[in-house]
């Protein structure tokens, strides 16, 4: 298999973990290049459910090397809790199997507190973050005051930089009516974590360069989705990293020419967690999904907002990421619908718009324009190939391919690894 980027084409929660897990069989290395434990990838393998927040989904396979790249912001306590859970489940997480970039930045308790404080200070204008401290960690990185994994291995640096971070952050906490934090317990906890994580920390850039030179297949696992990208998403209702294909490169230290294929992951409909514009959102469809026990966030547990498939989002995601093909998940979520709809374009101030506008005010004002198609009203979860799909489902996929210009080559018809169809 070639070197492949897998990323979300919507607002995250597209099912990337399932797709990565499915394709990992043919890969030697799986890389996570951005985001933090605000992401949540759910994988069901052999009837068992795993939820991963920092560790690449490839960890569930034996004989694979997983990389947490330099673009990830890492909460050491959260990572160790995830490692311990996997070990309890019988999954190996050795230093050979999981490697962490020495350049990755560290999320501290002060960052989590600042995240909550800033949301409180925004009041009704809150972004709806997960409260995991991701934004404040990236802010410190850009301000050049952050703590990196390489620093975690030197006690003197840990104490100095944590103290400085808390000194700068406490006034913000106090302004939000929160108690200031003491850096000493943070330092003590970090130094304990450092001893356990030390064997995993290395120069992952040189490791990946060696893998590319050796010709082994590498899978890059995107976190969140294109419309949470700090530059290309529905700003300001976005995350704090580049979730697009470009972020995969800078977040791993891999050159553009090393990438052979980009796969965009989309649900058969659209979902979003948290605040922000969502043109194709449908309250009745959201309620329908929640009543079925579907669409609750893997990280926050919050019910996801649901709507029909939004083609303008997919068109723009194709341009930004250079997507070659689509992997569509949760087609089975539409199995019982009498009718399915597709948002083909928007009307904004009476004008037709085929791509999402830059201004959030314009996206909020967008009136979605729909095409409706007959539903297939049958169970697709038992389909073993594209040939087994009901004609109405095939027609739905073909219409999406026509509208987006991207072929649907991978299709999820259930949560399990085995419920994945591949065209051709």
C-alpha positions as a printed Julia matrix, in Angstrom:
424×3 Matrix{Float64}:
   0.0    0.0    0.0
   1.18   3.55  -0.78
   1.72   6.32   1.78
  -1.81   7.51   2.5
  -3.38  10.42   4.38
  -6.81   9.74   5.87
  -8.7   12.81   7.01
 -12.19  14.07   7.78
 -14.14  16.11   5.25
 -16.72  17.48   7.69
 -16.66  18.66  11.34
 -15.0   15.54  12.7
 -16.6   12.3   13.95
 -16.7   10.95  10.38
 -15.46   7.48  11.32
 -11.78   7.98  10.5
 -10.67   5.54  13.19
 -12.67   2.73  11.58
 -11.2    3.47   8.15
  -7.65   3.71   9.49
  -8.09   0.49  11.43
  -9.37  -1.26   8.31
  -6.47  -0.08   6.13
  -3.79  -0.69   8.76
  -3.53  -4.34   7.73
  -1.52  -3.24   4.7
   0.53  -0.55   6.47
   3.69  -0.84   8.55
   3.48   2.56  10.3
   0.47   4.61  11.47
   0.99   8.3   12.31
  -1.07  10.84  14.26
   0.15  14.34  13.34
  -2.08  16.97  15.02
  -4.67  17.67  17.67
  -4.77  16.28  21.17
  -7.07  14.25  23.36
  -9.96  16.4   22.17
 -10.23  13.87  19.34
 -11.99  10.56  19.81
 -11.68   7.67  17.37
 -13.93   4.69  17.97
 -12.98   1.31  16.53
 -14.93  -1.93  16.87
 -12.78  -4.97  16.16
 -13.93  -8.55  16.68
 -17.01  -7.28  18.5
 -14.99  -5.23  20.99
 -15.2   -1.43  21.21
 -12.08   0.72  21.63
 -12.06   4.51  21.96
  -8.72   6.18  21.28
  -7.93   9.83  21.91
  -4.17  10.22  21.41
  -2.82   6.87  20.25
  -3.21   6.01  16.54
  -5.81   3.36  15.74
  -3.07   1.11  14.38
  -2.16   0.21  17.97
  -4.89  -2.46  17.84
  -2.86  -4.45  15.29
   0.26  -6.46  16.15
   3.48  -5.79  14.28
   2.66  -2.13  13.52
   4.57   0.96  14.65
   2.46   3.9   15.84
   3.79   7.45  15.88
   2.55  10.46  17.84
   4.03  13.27  15.76
   5.45  16.68  16.58
   2.18  18.43  15.68
   0.23  16.69  18.44
  -0.29  18.37  21.83
  -0.04  15.69  24.45
  -1.5   15.41  27.94
   0.88  12.91  29.62
  -1.66  11.8   32.23
  -4.35  11.23  29.6
  -1.9    9.33  27.41
  -0.81   7.04  30.24
  -4.44   6.37  31.16
  -5.08   5.38  27.55
  -2.01   3.15  27.52
  -3.08   1.45  30.75
  -6.59   0.82  29.41
  -5.16  -0.81  26.28
  -2.79  -2.97  28.3
  -5.71  -4.11  30.46
  -7.49  -5.11  27.25
  -4.5   -7.22  26.23
  -3.09  -4.74  23.67
   0.69  -4.39  23.56
   1.95  -0.81  23.95
   5.74  -1.19  24.03
   8.35   1.45  23.22
   8.92  -0.31  19.89
   5.21  -0.18  19.03
   4.48   3.4   20.2
   6.91   6.24  19.52
   6.36   9.84  20.63
   8.0   12.84  19.01
  10.48  14.65  21.21
   9.13  17.85  19.63
   5.48  17.34  20.64
   4.14  19.97  23.05
   2.69  19.1   26.46
  -0.74  19.99  27.8
  -0.72  20.91  31.5
  -3.48  21.3   34.11
  -3.09  25.07  33.76
  -4.02  24.73  30.07
  -7.2   22.84  30.9
  -8.12  25.47  33.48
  -7.42  28.28  31.0
  -9.59  26.57  28.4
 -12.53  26.58  30.79
 -11.8   30.12  31.98
 -11.75  31.55  28.48
 -14.99  29.8   27.59
 -16.57  31.27  30.74
 -15.31  34.75  29.89
 -16.8   34.48  26.38
 -20.25  33.91  27.86
 -22.82  33.52  25.09
 -20.02  33.67  22.51
 -18.37  30.48  23.81
 -16.85  28.27  21.11
 -17.93  24.99  22.7
 -14.49  23.48  23.24
 -13.96  20.11  24.92
 -12.19  21.81  27.83
  -9.13  19.58  27.36
  -6.68  22.5   27.15
  -5.85  22.07  23.47
  -6.2   25.72  22.41
  -4.11  27.13  25.29
  -1.39  24.54  24.6
  -1.16  25.54  20.95
  -1.2   29.21  22.0
   1.84  28.61  24.21
   3.52  26.81  21.32
   3.01  29.83  19.06
   4.09  32.18  21.84
   7.31  30.1   22.1
   6.79  29.47  25.8
   5.65  25.84  25.63
   6.98  22.69  27.24
   7.93  19.87  24.84
   8.47  16.16  25.34
  12.23  16.63  25.02
  12.05  19.05  27.98
  10.07  16.57  30.03
  13.2   14.43  30.29
  15.15  17.25  32.02
  13.75  18.0   35.54
  15.24  21.5   35.7
  13.49  22.55  32.51
  10.19  21.11  33.7
  10.18  23.16  36.89
  11.29  26.36  35.16
   8.8   26.23  32.29
   5.81  25.02  34.28
   6.36  27.78  36.83
   6.49  30.38  34.05
   3.37  28.99  32.39
   1.38  29.09  35.64
   2.64  32.61  36.38
   1.3   33.82  33.02
  -1.96  31.89  33.26
  -3.11  32.58  36.81
  -4.23  36.19  36.17
  -6.63  34.89  33.51
  -8.04  32.32  35.92
  -8.56  34.98  38.56
 -10.28  37.25  36.02
 -12.75  34.43  35.38
 -13.38  34.02  39.13
 -11.33  30.82  39.37
  -8.67  29.99  41.96
  -5.0   30.34  40.9
  -3.03  27.14  40.51
   0.15  26.01  42.27
   2.88  24.81  39.87
   4.53  22.46  42.39
   2.0   19.59  42.13
   2.14  19.84  38.34
   5.92  19.51  38.34
   5.8   16.55  40.69
   3.19  14.75  38.58
   5.01  15.47  35.31
   8.29  14.06  36.59
   6.51  10.82  37.53
   4.95  10.63  34.08
   8.33  11.32  32.49
   9.84   8.13  33.84
   7.14   5.99  32.23
   7.12   7.85  28.92
  10.89   8.23  28.54
  11.37   4.98  26.52
   8.78   6.1   23.97
  10.26   9.56  23.28
  12.5    9.83  20.22
  13.19  11.71  16.99
  10.17  10.52  15.02
  11.1   12.65  11.99
  14.24  10.62  11.37
  12.32   7.39  12.02
   9.74   8.3    9.37
  12.45   9.39   6.94
  14.03   5.96   7.35
  10.67   4.27   6.79
  10.13   6.25   3.59
  13.64   5.39   2.41
  12.97   1.71   3.12
   9.75   1.85   1.1
   7.39   0.68   3.84
   3.74   1.83   3.76
   2.75   4.66   6.09
  -0.81   5.61   7.07
  -1.44   9.13   8.38
  -4.49   9.34  10.67
  -6.13  12.75  10.69
  -7.97  14.03  13.75
 -11.12  16.18  13.76
 -12.18  17.3   10.24
 -11.53  19.84   7.5
 -14.15  22.31   8.83
 -12.45  22.41  12.21
  -9.18  23.49  10.56
  -7.84  26.7   12.1
  -7.37  28.25   8.62
  -9.96  26.56   6.4
 -12.74  25.71   8.85
 -15.84  27.58  10.03
 -13.73  30.1   11.99
 -13.93  30.89  14.88
 -15.83  27.67  15.61
 -12.77  25.55  14.89
 -10.01  23.68  16.66
  -6.51  25.08  17.2
  -4.56  23.03  14.65
  -4.47  22.4   10.9
  -6.68  19.38  10.4
  -6.2   19.4    6.63
  -3.62  17.49   4.6
  -1.05  20.26   4.98
  -1.17  19.88   8.76
  -0.39  16.19   8.39
   2.9   17.07   6.72
   4.05  19.78   9.12
   2.81  17.75  12.08
   4.88  14.71  11.16
   7.92  16.16   9.39
   7.2   14.27   6.19
   7.75  15.99   2.8
   4.82  16.44   0.35
   6.35  14.21  -2.32
   6.23  11.24   0.08
   2.4   11.17  -0.08
   0.78   8.99  -2.75
  -2.91   9.09  -1.86
  -5.38  11.18   0.14
  -8.63   9.58   1.32
 -11.4   11.84   2.6
 -13.78  10.31   5.13
 -17.41  11.38   5.23
 -20.53  10.06   6.84
 -23.51   9.33   4.62
 -24.98  12.44   6.26
 -23.45  15.3    8.31
 -22.87  15.76  12.05
 -21.37  18.37  14.3
 -20.6   18.67  18.03
 -20.59  22.03  19.78
 -21.45  25.51  18.61
 -21.15  26.94  15.13
 -23.01  27.15  11.82
 -24.44  23.98  10.29
 -26.52  24.74   7.14
 -27.97  21.25   6.56
 -28.83  20.61  10.23
 -32.23  18.99  10.74
 -33.76  18.75  14.22
 -36.08  15.88  13.33
 -33.23  13.89  11.8
 -31.07  14.57  14.9
 -33.83  13.28  17.16
 -34.23  10.21  14.95
 -30.53   9.37  15.24
 -30.42   9.91  19.0
 -33.46   7.7   19.51
 -31.58   4.97  17.65
 -28.72   5.37  20.14
 -26.46   6.88  17.51
 -24.42  10.07  17.29
 -23.01  10.82  20.7
 -19.47  12.23  20.89
 -16.7    9.71  21.6
 -14.73  12.33  23.56
 -17.43  14.42  25.26
 -20.48  12.13  25.18
 -22.48  15.13  23.96
 -25.26  14.4   21.45
 -24.11  15.34  17.98
 -26.14  17.69  15.85
 -27.25  15.87  12.7
 -28.27  16.9    9.19
 -28.31  15.75   5.6
 -25.13  15.34   3.56
 -23.66  18.75   2.7
 -22.01  18.62  -0.73
 -20.55  22.18  -0.63
 -18.45  21.05   2.35
 -17.17  18.04   0.42
 -16.33  20.13  -2.67
 -14.21  22.51  -0.63
 -12.56  19.68   1.3
 -11.51  18.15  -2.01
  -9.79  21.39  -3.06
  -8.06  22.02   0.26
  -6.79  18.48   0.74
  -6.3   17.15  -2.79
  -8.62  14.23  -2.01
  -8.39  11.32  -4.44
 -11.29   9.23  -3.15
 -13.98   9.09  -0.48
 -14.53   6.6    2.3
 -18.17   6.84   3.39
 -19.27   5.56   6.79
 -22.59   4.82   8.5
 -24.56   4.25   5.31
 -26.61   1.87   7.47
 -27.74   4.87   9.54
 -30.07   5.71   6.64
 -31.41   2.17   6.13
 -34.88   2.87   7.56
 -35.5    6.22   5.89
 -38.32   6.52   3.37
 -36.43   9.33   1.7
 -32.87  10.68   1.86
 -31.78  14.22   1.03
 -28.57  15.85  -0.22
 -27.69  19.52   0.19
 -26.37  20.43  -3.28
 -25.74  24.17  -2.77
 -26.75  27.18  -0.68
 -28.64  30.37  -1.25
 -27.05  33.38   0.47
 -28.82  36.71   0.02
 -30.68  35.18  -2.91
 -27.49  34.12  -4.71
 -26.5   30.52  -5.47
 -23.31  29.49  -3.61
 -21.62  26.16  -4.31
 -18.85  26.39  -1.69
 -18.9   27.35   2.01
 -18.18  31.08   2.47
 -15.3   32.32   4.64
 -17.42  34.52   6.94
 -19.23  32.61   9.67
 -22.08  35.14   9.42
 -22.6   34.17   5.77
 -22.51  30.46   6.56
 -25.09  31.02   9.31
 -27.28  32.82   6.78
 -26.94  30.08   4.16
 -30.2   28.44   3.12
 -29.5   24.84   2.1
 -30.98  23.62  -1.18
 -31.84  19.92  -1.23
 -32.38  17.09  -3.65
 -34.42  14.2   -2.32
 -34.08  10.57  -3.36
 -35.96   7.39  -2.45
 -34.61   5.51   0.57
 -33.75   1.83   0.27
 -35.73   0.65   3.31
 -33.63  -2.46   3.88
 -30.73  -3.69   6.01
 -27.31  -2.97   4.47
 -25.31  -4.24   7.44
 -25.14  -7.75   5.95
 -23.81  -6.58   2.57
 -20.41  -8.1    1.77
 -19.64  -6.1   -1.38
 -20.84  -3.09  -3.37
 -22.73  -5.54  -5.59
 -24.92  -6.51  -2.62
 -26.2   -2.97  -2.08
 -29.85  -2.19  -2.87
 -30.35  -0.17  -6.08
 -31.55   2.95  -4.23
 -28.4    2.98  -2.11
 -26.26   2.61  -5.25
 -28.13   5.53  -6.82
 -27.45   7.64  -3.71
 -23.72   6.91  -3.87
 -23.56   7.59  -7.61
 -25.28  10.96  -7.15
 -22.77  11.93  -4.46
 -19.9   10.96  -6.75
 -21.41  13.07  -9.52
 -21.9   16.13  -7.29
 -18.47  16.0   -5.61
 -16.26  14.66  -8.39
 -14.85  12.03  -6.01
 -15.36   8.26  -6.22
 -16.65   6.43  -3.16
 -14.21   3.52  -2.91
 -14.69   2.46   0.73
 -18.07   2.07   2.4
 -18.97   1.42   6.04
 -22.23  -0.49   6.6
 -21.81  -1.07  10.32
 -19.41  -0.31  13.16
 -17.32  -3.5   12.99
 -14.06  -3.83  11.07
 -15.63  -6.56   8.93
 -18.53  -4.31   7.92
 -16.4   -2.41   5.44
 -16.82  -2.71   1.68
 -14.12  -1.89  -0.86
 -14.91  -1.09  -4.48
 -13.01  -3.13  -7.03
